[in-house]
């Protein structure tokens, strides 16, 4: 298979472009792709310097540039090199313009504006970091979401992902020998979600974790019977309290977070229909 050079050009942070490229490349197994990332491209001088690199490593050019003159210059130079240049968001923007009846603002980085939503997301991240691994139980009622689960059930990374989506998230470890604080069982405002996983997978994940930090993987922490009891204990706790449960065994962090958000939105919608919302 020939190596493909993929050039990603954005007039903003390039986060959206990277996600699009990642989603597209996921459909091609074993693709030999070299990514060249060019964010904050907002001047023709900058673009010309990048074009020299593209000429030295020809390949596919994927871009999100809203300035008309910049787009034309990029497309002309790529055309001169015989390289495809694909505007990643054009089809979506054109469909929106047709339905809304007016053109977009054509301002780079508008999705990253420091508006109320931005500061709410920052606050959510700060809250989540401060309430990781069972810390700050006195403030759990302020959370939007509380995740509970045994060790290595992806609580922390899922919490951080949710925080970046704007949800204040606390996470609480479920330990067989030491039940969680009583505050967990009296929460009214947050959505409490239990995370579970197959004991066999959990043993493997924990064993790999111990090896990575140089510890001997021969403790109750990775004992099959003990882990199975932990998982059973957690599942019983979730059932007894009526908390929704997500099995993370075959889910990525993003998929787990999406499932949590779906549960959260469903609860919000039910509250709105009933004319009530969590306190």
Helices and strands as residue ranges (DSSP letters): E 4-10, H 15-25, E 33-38, H 44-56, E 60-64, H 68-81, E 85-87, H 90-100, G 110-112, H 116-130, G 137-142, E 145-149, H 155-164, E 169-173, G 182-186, E 191-196, H 199-212, G 220-222, H 224-241, E 244-247, H 253-274
